[in-house]
Amino acid sequence: MKLKISKNQKKGMMGSPTFELFCKLECTPEELAVIKEYKLTKEPIFEKRNFEGSGAIGAIAKGLGNKKMTVGSMCNGEMFSCKSIGEMQETESHLIAMCKLTSDTVKECANFGGETLIDL
C-alpha cells in the first residue's frame, strides 16, 4: 500500500492563496480484496469541520463545510483544500499517520491467525 500525495496552490476568491492536497491510497489487488472482505471501506481516516456556529445558519455551514475521508474514498482519491500552509502540513501529517495505521490494519487482517514470535 502506498499513499500518493499531490500538492497545488491557487488563488482564492479574495486573492489569498488556497492550498490543495490530493491524496490517494494505491493498493494492490490483494490489499483491495482484504479491504472488501473485512469491510474496511467505511472506516474513517480523517474528518474536518470547517465551520463553527450556532442556529440555522451555523447548521447549514457545518453541513457544507465538513470533509470526511474513509478508506474507500482514499482508495478513489480525495482532494482537500486548506486555507494556510500550516493547515495543509497538519492535514498531510495526520493523513500519513492514519494511512500508515490503515496499512498496518490491512496487513494484520491479511495475516490473521497463527502465532507470532516477538524478540524483546
C-alpha positions as a Markdown table, in Angstrom:
| # | Residue | x | y | z |
|---|---|---|---|---|
| 1 | Met | 0.0 | 0.0 | 0.0 |
| 2 | Lys | 1.3 | 3.4 | -0.9 |
| 3 | Leu | 0.0 | 6.9 | -0.3 |
| 4 | Lys | 0.2 | 9.3 | -3.3 |
| 5 | Ile | 0.1 | 13.0 | -2.4 |
| 6 | Ser | -0.1 | 15.8 | -4.9 |
| 7 | Lys | 0.0 | 19.5 | -3.9 |
| 8 | Asn | -1.2 | 22.5 | -5.7 |
| 9 | Gln | -1.8 | 26.2 | -5.0 |
| 10 | Lys | -4.3 | 28.5 | -6.5 |
| 11 | Lys | -5.7 | 32.0 | -5.7 |
| 12 | Gly | -9.0 | 32.1 | -3.8 |
| 13 | Met | -11.9 | 34.4 | -4.4 |
| 14 | Met | -10.4 | 37.2 | -2.4 |
| 15 | Gly | -6.9 | 36.8 | -3.8 |
| 16 | Ser | -5.5 | 34.9 | -0.9 |
| 17 | Pro | -3.9 | 31.5 | -1.7 |
| 18 | Thr | -5.7 | 28.2 | -1.3 |
| 19 | Phe | -3.6 | 25.1 | -0.9 |
| 20 | Glu | -4.9 | 21.8 | -2.4 |
| 21 | Leu | -3.8 | 18.4 | -1.3 |
| 22 | Phe | -4.8 | 15.4 | -3.4 |
| 23 | Cys | -4.3 | 12.1 | -1.6 |
| 24 | Lys | -4.9 | 8.6 | -2.9 |
| 25 | Leu | -4.2 | 5.2 | -1.4 |
| 26 | Glu | -2.7 | 2.9 | -4.0 |
| 27 | Cys | -3.5 | -0.6 | -3.1 |
| 28 | Thr | -2.5 | -4.0 | -4.7 |
| 29 | Pro | -5.4 | -6.2 | -5.8 |
| 30 | Glu | -4.7 | -8.4 | -2.7 |
| 31 | Glu | -4.9 | -5.4 | -0.4 |
| 32 | Leu | -8.2 | -4.3 | -2.0 |
| 33 | Ala | -9.6 | -7.8 | -1.5 |
| 34 | Val | -8.7 | -7.6 | 2.2 |
| 35 | Ile | -10.3 | -4.2 | 2.5 |
| 36 | Lys | -13.5 | -5.5 | 0.9 |
| 37 | Glu | -13.5 | -8.8 | 2.9 |
| 38 | Tyr | -13.2 | -7.1 | 6.3 |
| 39 | Lys | -15.5 | -4.2 | 5.3 |
| 40 | Leu | -12.9 | -1.5 | 5.9 |
| 41 | Thr | -14.1 | 0.8 | 3.2 |
| 42 | Lys | -16.2 | 2.9 | 5.6 |
| 43 | Glu | -13.5 | 3.1 | 8.3 |
| 44 | Pro | -12.7 | 6.8 | 8.9 |
| 45 | Ile | -9.2 | 8.2 | 8.1 |
| 46 | Phe | -9.9 | 11.9 | 8.5 |
| 47 | Glu | -12.7 | 14.2 | 9.4 |
| 48 | Lys | -12.5 | 18.0 | 9.3 |
| 49 | Arg | -15.1 | 20.6 | 10.3 |
| 50 | Asn | -14.5 | 23.9 | 8.5 |
| 51 | Phe | -17.2 | 26.0 | 10.2 |
| 52 | Glu | -18.4 | 26.6 | 13.7 |
| 53 | Gly | -21.5 | 28.4 | 14.7 |
| 54 | Ser | -25.0 | 28.1 | 16.1 |
| 55 | Gly | -28.5 | 28.4 | 14.8 |
| 56 | Ala | -29.8 | 27.6 | 11.4 |
| 57 | Ile | -27.0 | 29.3 | 9.5 |
| 58 | Gly | -24.4 | 27.5 | 11.6 |
| 59 | Ala | -26.1 | 24.2 | 11.0 |
| 60 | Ile | -26.1 | 24.8 | 7.2 |
| 61 | Ala | -22.5 | 26.0 | 7.3 |
| 62 | Lys | -21.4 | 22.9 | 9.3 |
| 63 | Gly | -23.1 | 20.6 | 6.8 |
| 64 | Leu | -21.4 | 22.3 | 3.8 |
| 65 | Gly | -18.0 | 22.6 | 5.4 |
| 66 | Asn | -17.4 | 19.1 | 6.7 |
| 67 | Lys | -15.0 | 16.8 | 5.0 |
| 68 | Lys | -14.8 | 13.1 | 5.9 |
| 69 | Met | -12.3 | 10.7 | 4.3 |
| 70 | Thr | -12.7 | 7.0 | 4.6 |
| 71 | Val | -10.5 | 4.1 | 3.5 |
| 72 | Gly | -12.8 | 3.6 | 0.5 |
| 73 | Ser | -12.8 | 7.3 | -0.5 |
| 74 | Met | -9.0 | 7.4 | -0.1 |
| 75 | Cys | -8.7 | 4.4 | -2.5 |
| 76 | Asn | -10.5 | 6.5 | -5.1 |
| 77 | Gly | -8.6 | 9.7 | -4.2 |
| 78 | Glu | -9.6 | 12.8 | -2.2 |
| 79 | Met | -9.0 | 16.5 | -2.8 |
| 80 | Phe | -8.6 | 18.7 | 0.3 |
| 81 | Ser | -8.5 | 22.5 | 0.3 |
| 82 | Cys | -6.6 | 24.3 | 3.0 |
| 83 | Lys | -6.6 | 28.0 | 3.9 |
| 84 | Ser | -2.9 | 28.1 | 5.0 |
| 85 | Ile | 0.3 | 26.2 | 4.5 |
| 86 | Gly | 0.2 | 25.3 | 8.2 |
| 87 | Glu | -3.2 | 23.7 | 7.9 |
| 88 | Met | -2.0 | 21.8 | 4.8 |
| 89 | Gln | 1.0 | 20.5 | 6.7 |
| 90 | Glu | -1.1 | 19.5 | 9.7 |
| 91 | Thr | -3.6 | 17.7 | 7.4 |
| 92 | Glu | -0.8 | 16.0 | 5.5 |
| 93 | Ser | 0.9 | 14.7 | 8.7 |
| 94 | His | -2.4 | 13.4 | 10.0 |
| 95 | Leu | -3.3 | 11.7 | 6.8 |
| 96 | Ile | 0.1 | 10.0 | 6.6 |
| 97 | Ala | -0.2 | 8.7 | 10.1 |
| 98 | Met | -3.7 | 7.4 | 9.6 |
| 99 | Cys | -2.8 | 5.8 | 6.3 |
| 100 | Lys | 0.1 | 4.0 | 7.9 |
| 101 | Leu | -2.3 | 2.7 | 10.6 |
| 102 | Thr | -4.7 | 1.6 | 7.8 |
| 103 | Ser | -1.8 | -0.2 | 6.1 |
| 104 | Asp | -0.9 | -2.0 | 9.3 |
| 105 | Thr | -4.6 | -3.0 | 9.8 |
| 106 | Val | -4.8 | -4.4 | 6.3 |
| 107 | Lys | -1.6 | -6.4 | 6.9 |
| 108 | Glu | -2.9 | -7.7 | 10.2 |
| 109 | Cys | -6.2 | -8.8 | 8.6 |
| 110 | Ala | -4.4 | -10.5 | 5.7 |
| 111 | Asn | -2.1 | -12.4 | 8.1 |
| 112 | Phe | -4.6 | -13.1 | 10.8 |
| 113 | Gly | -4.3 | -16.4 | 12.7 |
| 114 | Gly | -1.3 | -18.5 | 13.8 |
| 115 | Glu | 1.4 | -17.4 | 16.1 |
| 116 | Thr | 3.9 | -14.6 | 16.2 |
| 117 | Leu | 7.3 | -14.7 | 17.9 |
| 118 | Ile | 8.4 | -11.3 | 19.1 |
| 119 | Asp | 12.0 | -10.6 | 20.2 |
| 120 | Leu | 12.1 | -8.5 | 23.3 |
